Amino acid sequence: MIERFEEYLRSERNYSTHTIKSYMQDINDFKHYLEKNEFKDLYHIGANVSRYYLSYLNQKGYKPSTVARNISSLRSFYRFLIQEGVVEDNPFAQTMTIKLDKKLPRFLYYEEIDALFSSIDTNTILGKRDYALLELLYGTGIRVSEFCSIEVGDIDFFNNNIIILGKGNKERYLPIHQEVKTALIDYLEHSRGKLLAKSQDKDCQILFLNYQGRPLTTRGVRVILNNINNKAANNIKISPHILRHSFATHLLDNGADLRSVQELLGHSNLSTTQMYTHVSKEQLKDAYEKSFPRAKRKDIEDE
């Protein structure tokens, strides 16, 4: 059943490899806990065992976020077992963990984004690929797992959009602006074919390839972004998810409505998108100086 759950997460929920690995680790850790403490098997435990396990995790000194993730993984696993008719009750349904403070998403400022683009040498094969990669990630806000699954045929250059396969195998159409389109065309015409020539799989349809002509992995994308960031000499950390945060933040900062951003990001719940409604430091300072009475008075006196 654990293997079936793993396949369910992969094929039906379309979760990333990293997320699935975390789920499997959490479930197997719990399985070993049951065996070590001579409890009944996975299918014959009650809510009391879930409370014991929660206490065990806390005593081990795990961070609240780690404990919460463990309980969430097990709650999802037992929800799956109920759907499959293996068990009748979810022992983790009512297991409560410490409520975590939601951190504001980190994002890049416009000048930091510009520095990333400026650092790429677009006269090389890999440079053209990297520029297109950055344009697409920042220009659409897609997840890195979604990025790595894009095929050449998913891009509609005539209508300026792209098909994205998101979580739960849900498809969504995303618009691509002219800069993204130009970068993709440049990559396809002058770079991808040369990369593909290095691979034995000449029929590969995955859009982005590594230097060996193989499909680019999520880890490969992160390595590329780190290299770009090092060349840009930005004193920041960068990741595909930070580019996704930046995409959403910049849209909202420039007047996009929350529902539209929700659709673009592929969020099922609007509450997930609402975390992006924070205001950047520059805008907050600007609003303060323009609106706060004493700040306005100081400006008038300076004039």
C-alpha positions in Angstrom: 0.0 0.0 0.0 2.9 2.3 0.6 4.1 1.7 -2.9 0.6 2.2 -4.3 0.4 5.5 -2.4 3.8 6.5 -3.9 2.5 5.8 -7.4 -0.7 7.8 -6.6 1.3 10.8 -5.6 3.4 10.6 -8.7 0.7 9.8 -11.4 -2.5 11.3 -10.0 -1.3 14.1 -7.8 1.7 14.9 -9.9 3.9 15.7 -6.9 7.6 16.5 -7.3 10.2 13.8 -6.7 11.4 15.7 -3.6 7.9 15.9 -2.1 7.2 12.2 -2.7 10.6 11.3 -1.1 9.6 13.2 2.0 6.2 11.5 2.2 7.8 8.0 1.8 10.4 8.8 4.5 7.7 10.0 7.0 5.5 6.9 6.4 8.4 4.4 6.7 9.7 6.2 9.8 6.2 5.7 11.4 6.1 2.1 10.3 9.5 1.4 12.0 8.2 3.2 15.1 5.3 0.8 15.2 7.5 -2.2 14.8 10.1 -1.1 17.4 7.4 -0.4 20.0 5.5 -3.6 19.2 2.3 -1.8 18.2 -0.1 -3.3 15.7 0.5 -2.8 12.0 -0.3 0.2 10.0 -3.9 -0.9 9.4 -4.9 -1.6 13.0 -4.0 1.4 15.1 -6.2 3.9 16.9 -6.0 7.7 17.6 -4.1 6.9 20.8 -1.1 5.7 18.8 -1.1 8.9 16.7 -0.9 10.9 19.9 2.0 8.7 21.2 3.8 9.3 17.9 3.3 13.0 18.1 4.8 13.0 21.6 7.7 10.9 20.3 8.5 13.4 17.5 8.4 16.3 19.9 10.7 14.5 22.4 13.2 13.8 19.6 13.6 17.6 19.4 12.4 18.0 15.8 11.5 21.4 14.6 7.7 22.2 14.7 7.8 22.4 10.9 9.2 18.9 10.7 6.7 17.5 13.1 3.8 19.2 11.2 5.1 17.7 7.9 5.3 14.2 9.4 1.7 14.3 10.7 0.5 15.8 7.4 2.1 13.0 5.5 0.5 10.3 7.6 -2.8 12.1 7.6 -2.7 12.0 3.7 -1.6 8.4 3.7 -4.5 7.2 5.8 -6.9 9.3 3.8 -5.7 7.3 0.8 -6.1 4.1 2.7 -9.8 5.0 3.4 -10.3 5.8 -0.3 -8.9 2.3 -1.2 -11.2 0.6 1.4 -8.2 -0.7 3.4 -9.1 1.1 6.7 -12.3 2.8 8.0 -10.8 5.6 10.1 -8.0 8.1 9.9 -6.0 7.9 13.2 -4.3 11.2 12.4 -7.5 13.1 11.4 -7.7 15.0 14.7 -4.0 15.0 15.6 -3.1 18.6 16.2 0.4 20.1 15.9 1.8 23.5 16.8 0.4 26.2 14.5 3.2 27.5 12.4 3.7 31.2 11.6 3.4 31.7 7.9 6.6 33.3 6.6 6.3 35.9 3.9 7.6 34.6 0.6 11.0 35.8 -0.4 11.2 37.6 -3.7 13.7 39.5 -5.9 13.6 43.2 -6.6 13.6 44.4 -10.2 17.3 45.4 -10.2 18.2 41.9 -8.9 16.2 40.3 -11.8 17.9 42.6 -14.3 21.3 41.7 -12.9 20.5 38.0 -13.5 19.6 38.6 -17.1 22.6 40.9 -17.7 25.0 38.3 -16.4 24.1 35.7 -19.1 26.3 35.5 -22.3 23.6 34.8 -25.0 26.3 34.3 -27.7 26.8 30.7 -26.5 24.7 27.6 -26.8 24.2 27.2 -23.1 23.8 30.9 -22.7 20.8 31.0 -25.0 19.3 28.1 -23.1 19.9 29.7 -19.7 18.4 33.0 -20.9 15.3 31.2 -22.1 15.1 29.2 -18.9 15.2 32.4 -16.8 12.7 34.2 -19.0 10.3 31.3 -18.8 10.6 30.7 -15.0 10.3 34.4 -14.1 7.8 35.2 -16.9 5.3 32.5 -16.0 5.9 31.7 -12.3 5.6 28.0 -13.0 6.9 25.4 -10.5 10.3 23.7 -11.3 8.6 20.3 -11.7 6.2 21.9 -14.2 9.1 23.5 -16.0 11.0 20.2 -16.5 8.0 18.4 -18.0 7.3 21.0 -20.7 7.6 19.5 -24.2 8.3 21.4 -27.4 4.8 20.9 -28.6 3.3 22.5 -25.5 4.2 26.0 -26.8 1.8 27.8 -29.1 3.8 30.6 -30.6 0.9 31.7 -32.7 -1.4 32.4 -29.8 1.5 33.2 -27.4 0.6 30.7 -24.7 1.9 27.5 -23.2 0.3 24.4 -21.7 1.4 23.5 -18.2 0.7 20.2 -16.4 0.3 21.1 -12.8 -0.5 19.3 -9.5 -3.2 16.7 -9.8 -2.6 16.5 -13.5 -4.5 19.7 -14.0 -3.7 21.5 -17.3 -3.7 25.3 -17.5 -2.9 27.7 -20.3 -0.4 30.4 -19.5 0.3 33.5 -21.6 3.9 34.2 -22.6 5.0 37.8 -23.3 7.2 38.8 -26.2 10.5 38.6 -24.3 9.7 35.0 -23.3 8.7 34.2 -26.8 11.8 35.7 -28.3 14.1 33.9 -25.9 12.4 30.6 -26.6 12.6 31.0 -30.3 16.3 31.9 -30.1 16.9 28.8 -28.0 15.0 26.5 -30.3 16.6 27.8 -33.5 20.2 28.1 -32.3 20.7 25.9 -29.2 18.4 23.0 -28.6 19.2 21.2 -31.8 22.9 21.3 -31.1 22.3 20.0 -27.5 20.0 17.2 -28.8 22.7 16.1 -31.3 24.8 15.0 -28.3 22.1 12.6 -27.0 21.2 9.1 -28.2 17.5 9.9 -27.9 17.0 12.1 -31.0 13.3 12.0 -30.6 13.3 13.6 -27.1 10.4 16.1 -26.9 11.3 17.7 -23.6 11.9 21.4 -24.2 14.9 22.1 -22.0 18.0 19.9 -22.3 21.3 19.7 -20.3 24.7 20.0 -21.8 24.6 16.3 -22.7 21.3 16.7 -24.6 19.3 14.9 -21.9 16.2 16.3 -20.3 17.0 18.9 -17.7 16.2 17.8 -14.1 15.0 19.9 -11.2 18.4 19.7 -9.7 20.0 20.8 -13.0 17.7 23.9 -13.1 18.8 24.8 -9.6 22.5 24.4 -10.5 22.0 26.7 -13.6 20.3 29.4 -11.5 23.1 29.3 -8.9 25.7 29.7 -11.6 23.7 32.7 -13.1 23.4 34.2 -9.7 27.1 33.8 -8.9 27.9 35.6 -12.2 25.5 38.4 -11.3 27.2 38.8 -8.0 23.8 39.2 -6.3 24.2 38.9 -2.5 21.1 36.8 -2.3 20.1 33.2 -2.5 18.1 32.1 -5.6 15.9 29.2 -6.5 13.0 28.4 -8.9 10.5 29.0 -6.1 11.9 32.5 -5.4 11.4 33.3 -9.1 7.8 32.1 -8.7 7.4 34.3 -5.6 8.9 37.2 -7.6 6.5 36.7 -10.5 3.4 36.7 -8.2 4.7 39.6 -6.1 5.5 41.8 -9.1 2.1 41.1 -10.7 0.2 42.2 -7.6 2.5 45.2 -7.1 1.6 46.4 -10.5 -2.2 46.0 -10.1 -3.1 42.4 -11.1 -6.1 41.1 -9.2 -5.7 38.2 -6.8 -8.0 35.8 -8.8 -5.9 36.2 -11.9 -2.7 35.5 -10.0 -4.3 32.4 -8.5 -5.1 31.0 -11.9 -1.6 31.8 -13.3 0.0 30.1 -10.3 -2.3 27.1 -10.5 -3.4 27.4 -6.8 -6.5 25.4 -5.8 -7.3 27.8 -3.0 -7.2 31.6 -3.0 -5.8 31.6 0.6 -2.6 30.1 -0.8 -2.3 33.1 -3.2 -3.1 35.7 -0.5 0.4 35.3 1.0 1.7 37.4 -1.9 -0.4 40.4 -1.1 2.4 41.8 1.1 3.8 45.1 0.0 7.5 45.4 -1.0 9.7 47.6 1.2 10.1 50.3 -1.4 6.3 50.6 -1.9 5.7 50.6 1.8 8.2 53.4 2.3 6.8 55.3 -0.7 3.2 54.9 0.6 4.3 56.1 4.0 6.1 59.2 2.8 3.2 60.1 0.5 0.4 59.6 3.0 1.6 60.1 6.5 0.8 63.7 7.6 4.2 64.5 9.2 6.1 63.0 6.4 4.1 65.0 3.9 4.6 68.2 5.9 8.4 67.7 5.9 8.3 67.3 2.1 6.4 70.6 1.8 8.9 72.4 4.1 11.8 71.1 2.1 10.3 72.6 -1.0 
